[in-house]
C-alpha cells in the first residue's frame, strides 16, 4: 500500500505541473511544440538530460552492468560525454536557422535547406521508424518497475498503460511547456534518487568496496576491459564512441531541443555540463547491476533488466524503495513525453500540412498534434505488449538506425555543395544495408569486428561526396 501511495502522489504531481503549464500556454504551434522558443539555460539543461536518460538508463544500464560489468560504464560514460560536442556542433546551426525561418521540426529544416520534399519524407520516415521502438521502451520499463515493486499486484502491461495515460494527459494539455517543466523536476529527482539507491544497496551489502570485492571473486570478468563475455574489444569500444556522438542528436526529441533555447548561451551551457553529468551519474545503475550478482546470481536475458528493482525490493525499506523508483519513473516519463511530442509535431507539419492541407489553421495544427500524441502512445503500448528483446538490444538498434542520418545532416547544414539527391541516397543506402546486416543476409564479417555504425557511416559519407560531386560536374558541363 505504501508503494502505491508514493507512486500515485508522484503521478498526481506531474499531472499538476501539466495543468499549470496548460494555463500558461498559448494556442499556437510554436508554443505547443517548442514552448515559444523561450527556454532558459537551467531548464534546457535538465530537459536535455531528462529526455535522454530513459528506461535504457535506469533498467538497461543496470541490466548491462549485470551481464557485462564495468566495461559498460567506461564505454557509455566516455562515449556519451562526447555527445556534448555534437550537441553544440549541430545545435548552434539548428538554433540559428530555426530562429530565422521559424522551423519547428527536423525534417522541415533539412528538407527546406536542400529544397527537397523527397529528402524531408525520407528523413521523417527514418526518425519515426527508429524512434517508435525506443518510445516503447518507456512503458516496457515502467511495467517492469511497477510489477516488481508491487510483487505482481500491478501486472507488467497494466503498469505500462498507467504510465502512458498520465503522460498523454499532461502532454495533451500543455505541450512542450508541460514537458520542459516536468523534465526539470524529473531530472532533479532522477539525479538525487539514483545516488541514494547506490548508497542504500551498497550499505546493505557491507559497503560498496566490500560488495565489489565479493563480486570480483565470483565473476572476475565483470571487472575486465573486455567485459564478462569478452565482447568489448577495442573496435567495439571505438564503435560505441562513434555511435553515441552521432545517434543522440538525431533523436527527434533531442533535435527539437535545439529549437527551444532563448539564446545560444543556454545551449552552450548545456553542452558543457552534459559530460559532467554522464561521468558521475552513469556509474550508479551499472554498480547496482554488478552488485546484483551477490543476491541474484542466475538471471539470464531480459531477467537482468529487472535487477535494479529486485535489489531495491531486497535491501531497502518499502517506502524508500518506492521513493527511489520514482526516479526511474521520472526517467521513463521525461523521455516518453518528449518522444510523443516530437513525433506528433513531425507528422502534423511534415505530412499532414505539407501533403494534405497546406492551409490548415494554427488551431487545427495544435489539435492534430494532440490527437497524434494519443495515437502514438497506443502504438508504443502495442509494441510493449510483447517486447522483442532486452532493453539494451532494442536501444542499440534504434540508435544505429537514427545515427545514419548524421552524415546527411552535417552535409546539409555545413556543406553548401551538397545535393539533395545524394543525401536521400546516403540515408536509403545506409538503412538498407543495416537491415540486410540485421537479417544476416550480409555476413557479420562485413563489419570487420566493428559495430555496423562504423562501416555504414563511411559508406553513407562516400555516397554524399560522390553524389554531390557528380551533380556539380553535370551542372558545370551544362553551363
N, C-alpha and C positions, 0 to 999 in steps of 0.2 A: 504493500500500500504506500509506503514512504517513497519508493521509486516512482510510482505512478504520479504521486502528488508533485514531486520535484519536476518531473518531465512535463506535466501539464502546466505548471506555473511558468516554465521556460517558454513553452509554445505560446501561452497567452501573452507573455511579454513581447515576443516577436510580432504577434498579431497587433498588439497595441502600438508598436513602433510603425507598423504598416498603416494603421489608421491615422496616426499623427502625420506621416508623410503624405497621405491622401489629402488631408486638409490643406497642406502647403503646396500641393501640386497644381499645375495648370493643364488645361485640356488641349495639349498640342504634342506632336511627335518629338520635338526637341526635349520637352520636359519629361514625357513618359519614358522615352528610350534613353535619354542622356542626362537627365536631371538638370536641364537648362545649360549644360556646359559650364557649370559654376562650382565644381567640386574642389575643395581646398586640399592642401598638401597632406594633412593628417588623415582625413577621410579617404583620400585617394590611396595612400599607402595601405591602410587597413583593408580597403575594398579589393586592391590588387592581391594582397596576401591571402585574405579570407577566401577570395574567389578561386585562387589556385590550390589552396590546401583543402582537399576534399576527403571523401571516403578513402581514396587512394592513400592519402597522408596518414590518417588515423589507423585504418584497418589494413590497408595494403602494405604500408611500411612495416607495421608490426609483424604481419604475416611473412614478409620478405626477410625481416630480421630473424625470424624463427627458422625459415628454410635455408637462408643463405649466410646470414651473420653480419658482422660489422663492415664487411666489404661493401655492403649495400649503402651504408652511410657515407663512406668516402666517395662513392660514385654519385649518389644523389646530392649530398651536401655541397660538394665542389662543383658538380655539373650544373645544378640549379642556381648556384651563386653567380655563375657566368651569365645567367638569364638577364641580370641587371644591365649588362652591356647591350643586348639586343632590344631590351625594353626602350632604352633611350635612342638607340640607332634607328629603330623602326618608329617608335612612339613620337619622337620630336617631329619628324616629317609628316606623320599622320595628323598630329595635332594642328600643325600649321595649315595643311590643306583642308582639314575639316573646319577649322575656324573661318578660313577664307571663302569656302564654297558650300558650307552647310551640309557636308556629308554626315550620314548617320550610321551607315553600315560598311563593313569591309568590302564586300563585292561592289557596292555602289562606288566607292572610292577607286578601287583598282580598275573596274570597268570603264569609268569615266576618264581616268588618266590615259588609258590606251584607246579610248573611244570605241569600245567593243562590247556589244551585248553578249556575244559568244563567250568572251572571257569572263564577264560578270556571272553568267549562268554556270559555267564550269567551276569557277571559284566558289560560288554559293553551294553547288552540289557537293563538293568535297567537304566543305565546312559542316554542312548538315549531316551527311552520311557518317562522318567520323566523330561528330560530337554526340550523336544520339546514343551510341554505346556508353560513352563517358557520362552522359546525362543519367543513364540507367544505373550507373554505379552508386549514385547518391541514395535512391530509395533502396537499392540492394543493401548498402551499408547500414542504413537506418533500420531495415528489417532485421538484419543480423544482430545489431546492437540491442534493439528493444526486446527481441526474443530471448537473448542471453540474459539481460538484466532482470527480466520478469520470469525467468525459469520457464519460458514457453507459454506464459499466460497470454501474452500478445504473440500470435504466430508471426513468422518472418514476413510474409506478404502483407498481413494486416498492418504491421509496423511501417512497411513501405507506403501503404495507402495513407496512413495517418500523417506521416511527414509531408507527403505530396499535397494533401489537402490544405494544410496550413500554409505551405509555401505559395500555392496557387492563389490563395485568398489575398495575401499581402502584396504579391506582385501584381495581381489583377487590380488592386486598389491604387497603389502608389507608384508602380513602375520603378524606374531607376532610383528615385528618391528613397523609396522603401528599401530597395536592395542596398544602396550605399549606407544608409543609416543602420540597418540591421547588420551589415558587414562590419561596421565599426564596433558595435557591441559584441558580435560573434567573434571577431578577431581577438579582442582583448580577453574574452572568456577562454578562447582556444589556447592562447599563449599561457595564461596563468594555470589553467587546469591540467595541461599536459605536463608541466614541470611538477605539479603536485602529484600526478599519477606516478611518475618515476620515483619520487621520494617515498611515497606510500608503499609501493611494491618492493623497492629496494630495502626499506627499513624492515618490512615483514620477513624478508629473506636473510636478515642478519647483516645488512649493509650491501650497497651496490658492489663494492670491491669483493666482498666475500662471495656474493652470489655469482659474480663473473668468474671467480677462481674455480668454483664448483662446476660451472658450465664448461670451463676450459678443460677440466679433467674428463668430462663426459664427451664433449664434442669439440676437440681442438680445431677442426677445420673451420668452425664458425669464426675464429679469430684470424684466419689467414687472408691474405690479399685476394686470393682466387675465390674465396667463399667456400662454404661447406661442400658444394657439389663440384668445385673446381672449374666452374664455367666462366668466372670473371677474369678472363685473360686480358693482357694489355690492349688487345684490339677491341675487345668488348667494352673495356673502360673508355677508350677513346670514342667509341661509337655512342655511348651514352652521353659523353660530354657534348658531342655534336647534336644529339637528339634533343636534349632539353633546351639548348640555346635556340634551336630552330623551331621546336614544336610549341613551346609555351606562348610566344607572342602570336602564334597562328590560331590559337583557340579563339573562336569568335567572341566569347565573353571577355577574354583578355584584350583582344584587339580593340574592342569597342571602348575599353577603359582609356585608350589613348585619345578619344574624342572629348572626354568629360572634364579634364582639368581646367581650372580657371586660368592657369598660366603654365608656361613650360617650367617654371621654378618648382611647381608641385610635382611634375613628372620627374625632374632631375633628382629631387629629394627622395622620391620613392625608389628610383633606380639605384641610388647609393645605399639606402637602408636595406633593401631586399636581400643582398648577400649575407648581411649580418644575421638576419632572422633565420635563414636556411641553415647557417652554420650552427646556431645554438639550439634550434627547435627540432631539426630533423633527427638528432641523435636519440630523442626521447622515446618515440614509439619503437624504434629499432632495438633500443636497450631493453624495453619491456619484452619484445619478441624473443630476444636472446635469453633473458632470464626465465622465460616461459618454459624452457626445457626442464627446469627443476620441478615444476608442478604438473606439466602436461607433456610428457616426453614422446608421445607416439602420434601426434597429429600429422595428417597427410593431406596434400592437395588443398582444397578450399577450406578444410578444417582449420588450417593455420591462420586464416584471415579472422578467426574468432578469438585469437589468443589474447588480445588486449581486454575485451570484456570478460573473458574467462579469468584472467589474472586479477582483475578488479573485484569480481564476484568472490574470488577465493580469499583475497587478502585485505580488502577494505571493508569497513562497515557499510551497511546498505545505503545509508544516506550519503556517505562520501563517494561511494562507487557511482551512485546515480548522479551526483553533482558533477563528478569528473566526466561522466559520459555525456553530460550536457555539452561539454566542449566538443565531443565528437559530433553530436547533433548540429552544433554550430558550424562545424566544418562542412557537413553534408549540405546543410541548408544554404550556406553562403555561396556554394558552388552551383547548386541546382537552380537557385533563383536567378543567378546571372546567366546561366545557360538557357533557361526558358525565355528570358527577356531578349537575349541576343538572337536566338533562332527565330523568335516571333517577329522581331524587327526586320530581319533579312527577308523572311517570307512575305511580310507585308509590303515592304518597299521594293524589293528586288524581283519579286514575282508578281504579286497582285497589282501593284501600282505600275510597274514597268510594262507588263504584258496584257493586263486585263482591264484596267481602269486608270488611265493616266490622269483623269480629272477627279479622282477620289478626294473627298474633302479632308481637312485636317482632323476633324472629329471622327470621321469614318476610319481613318488610318489608326487612330488610337483604339477604337473598338475592335477592329480586325486583329490588331496586335493582342488585345486582351483575350479574344476568342482563341487565338492560336496558342497562347500560354496554356490554356486548359487542354487543348488538343495534344500539344507536345508532351504535357505531363502524362497523358494517357498512354502515349507511345512509350515513354520511359518505363511506366508500370508494366506494360506488356512485355518489354524486354526483361524486366526484373522478375517476372513471373517464373521463368526458368533460366536463370543466369548461365551463360555458356562456359565460363572458365573462372580461374582465380581473378581476384581484383587486379593484381599486378599485371596479369597477362592481358586482360581487357584494356587496361590503361595504356600499356605499351603499344598495342595495335592501333588504338586511337591516336596516340602521339605520332606514330610513324606516318600514318595517312595524312595528318594535318601538316607535319613538318615538310612534306613535299611541295607545299605552297610557298615555302620560304624563298627559294631561288627566283620564282616569278615575281614575288612581292618586292624583293630587293631590286630586281631589274626594273620593274615598273616605277618604283619610287626614285631610283638613283641613276639609271642609265637611259639617257634621252633617246638613244638609237634603238631601243628595244621595240620589237614588233609585237602586236597583239597575238598574231598567229603563232609566233614562237613560244609565247607564254602559255597559250592554250595547249600546244603540242607538248611542252615540257610537263605540264600537270597531268595530261592524259597518259603520256608515256610512263611517267613515274608511278601513277596509281595502277595502271595495267600490270606493270612489272611487279609491283608489290602484291597484287592479287595472285599472280602466277607463282610467286615465291611462297605465298601463304598456302596455296593449293599443292605445292611441291611439284608443279609442272616444270618449273625451273629448279634444278638441283640446288641444294643448300651450299654446295661448293662455289657457286657463283659469287657469293659474298666474301670469299677468301678469309673467313674467320671473323669478319666484322658483322655488326648488325646490318640489316638491309639499308638503313638510312645512309650509310657511307657511300656505297657504290651508286645508289639511286640518286643521291644528291649530285654526284659528279655527272651522271648521265643527264639529269634534268638541266644542270647548268650548261652542259655542252649543247643540248638541244636549243636552248635560248640563244647562246652565242652563234651557233651555226645558222639557225633560222633567221636571226636578226641580220647577220652578215649577208646572207643570200638576198634578203629583202632589200637591203641597202644597195647591193650590187645591181639588182633589177631596176631600181629607181634611177641609179646613175646611168645605166645603159639607155633607159627610156628617155632620160634628159638629154 
